[in-house]
Structure formats: structure tokens, C-alpha cells
Amino acid sequence: MALSAPASRDWLGSWRSSALAWWMPHAGLFVGLLVSLPLRIAVWSAALLWMALACILNARRCGRTHCRYTGPYYLLMIVPVLVLGLVMRSDDVLAWLVVGAAIVAGDKFIWWVTERAWGKFS
């Protein structure tokens, strides 16, 4: 069975591009829990920015439905990271785990809802 044109251009279709664009930054979020607060803020912000740009570029590249929404979502999720780290100055790992869980849960929710409503490519 041949891949459709959008599917063939989808970075999620390749384990290498998917790992580089999303799984490595997700791992960075986890590793970021183990470093100092200033470095954690930088790692988490960079990982979210990286994933946001990957989603936005992938949406433009192949029309992947959920990427149109997860890209801006990841950008928006930089705000709670900055608030928790810079405003609240929280080094509490539990608080960071809650923010991390919200990021991942929101991502999966957006993915499920948008692709269920409008299909994988739109």
C-alpha cells in the first residue's frame, strides 16, 4: 500500500524525524527535572520551543491536523514554565511534574480531539 502525499511528508511517519522533533525534547523535559532551576527553565523552554516549531513546520509540510494546534499549544506552555521558574521561583519537583503532566496530557488531548474530528490530514 503506497503512502499518500501528505503521509509521505509527515515527520511523524519516520521514527528518526519523530525522535528528533518530539521524543528528544520530551526526554529533555524529564532530564530537566534533575538540574538546577535556571537550567531547568532554559531546558524546558527550549524543548517546548523546539516541539512547537517542529509541529508548525510539520503542519505546513504535510497538513497534519493536530500539529496546527499543538504547535501554538507548546508555545503557550512556555508561559507556565516561566511563571513557575521565574515568578514563583519554585524548585519543587512535584510542581514541575504537574506542569509536565499538564503539557503531555494537553498534547495528547489535542491530538485525539482534532484528528478524531477532522482526520489525520486536513
HURANOR-V67920 format. One line per field, one symbol per residue. phi: phi as a letter, one per 40 degrees, with the letter a starting at -180 (. if undefined). A space follows every 10 residues. Layout:
phi = ???
//
This chain:
phi = .cccdccccc cccbcccccc cbcccccccc ccccbcdccc dccccccccd cccccccccc cbgddcccbc dcccccccdc ccccccccfc bccccccccc ccccccdccc dccccccbgc ba
//
